[in-house]
Amino acid sequence: MKGKIVYNGGLWAKNFAPLKYQVDNLTENFRELGAEIEMVSSEDLSVMTDGERVDANLGEADFVVFLDKDHLRAKLLEKAGYKLFNRSEVIRICDDKALSYEALSGKVPIVPTLFPPLSYFGENSRNAFSKATEVFGFPMIVKTRKGSLGEGVFKAESERDYEKIIKASEGREIIFQKFYGKPGEDLRVIVVGGNAVCAMKRVNEYDFRANIERGGKGYNTDLTAEMKNLAEEAARTVGADYCGVDILFGDEGLKICEINSNAFFGGVYKATGVDVGHKFAEYIFERISLEKGKTKP
């Protein structure tokens, strides 16, 4: 069995430790399972089309673990015949918070979210901000639709924060959310192959965002039936083979905050002792083995 791991070359060049751990861990686990695996930087990946066919320089591969958010090139790889984990559509939905909330709406409880009209950050965006404050009050969360590791997530304490947030969001589309739960605390549940495998409580004493990359610390926590069912339903709704589901807890119970199709798992291993990379690699290996078996004459 042959596989490729495509990772973001820009983050790799910056020696981003969570990504390096993820790639190295998956590579080791796949090789232990007997798969022939190759790591491929997104900078070295070439994908092109002439309108009739799609060509890529990945070579032969039974599967591709796509550790990037470039859903466009992921979709083209699928058109070229490659099988991706996660699929391009999952990446597209999870990379855009607004699309995530739309997909999850009516399926699972999410943090109350207001979707402003499309705006180029003129007076309309100020009106949307004011409307959101009427609905949610202060403090209130303002998020850019795309962003990772807590980047693009702001807490508005008053009307005076409007200009600061708009400037910091750099003209990107935004959404508004109720400030829910405890500042700097959340739960991250990892789901592999539809099954929640572990849960980590993240606590950040220095920032309202719980992200480990922003100074938060991870602690093992019991995976309750409620957490398990909520995370698994979220993963099933977006079609994720692997994801991290971030959950907030407050007076109204558990509510999903975000779903990440490419959650780093180094911090999870440190907190829980669960080798998520092994479970993910094993899931893919078994899926491909089963499919290859079905195609045998």
Secondary structure as GFF3:
##gff-version 3
##sequence-region A 1 297
A	DSSP	beta_strand	2	7	.	.	.	ID=ss1
A	DSSP	alpha_helix	9	13	.	.	.	ID=ss2
A	DSSP	alpha_helix	17	33	.	.	.	ID=ss3
A	DSSP	beta_strand	36	41	.	.	.	ID=ss4
A	DSSP	beta_strand	47	49	.	.	.	ID=ss5
A	DSSP	beta_strand	54	56	.	.	.	ID=ss6
A	DSSP	beta_strand	63	67	.	.	.	ID=ss7
A	DSSP	alpha_helix	71	79	.	.	.	ID=ss8
A	DSSP	beta_strand	84	85	.	.	.	ID=ss9
A	DSSP	alpha_helix	88	95	.	.	.	ID=ss10
A	DSSP	alpha_helix	97	104	.	.	.	ID=ss11
A	DSSP	beta_strand	113	114	.	.	.	ID=ss12
A	DSSP	alpha_helix	123	136	.	.	.	ID=ss13
A	DSSP	beta_strand	140	144	.	.	.	ID=ss14
A	DSSP	beta_strand	153	156	.	.	.	ID=ss15
A	DSSP	alpha_helix	161	168	.	.	.	ID=ss16
A	DSSP	beta_strand	174	178	.	.	.	ID=ss17
A	DSSP	beta_strand	185	192	.	.	.	ID=ss18
A	DSSP	beta_strand	195	203	.	.	.	ID=ss19
A	DSSP	three_ten_helix	212	214	.	.	.	ID=ss20
A	DSSP	beta_strand	217	220	.	.	.	ID=ss21
A	DSSP	alpha_helix	225	238	.	.	.	ID=ss22
A	DSSP	beta_strand	242	250	.	.	.	ID=ss23
A	DSSP	beta_strand	253	260	.	.	.	ID=ss24
A	DSSP	alpha_helix	266	272	.	.	.	ID=ss25
A	DSSP	alpha_helix	276	294	.	.	.	ID=ss26
###
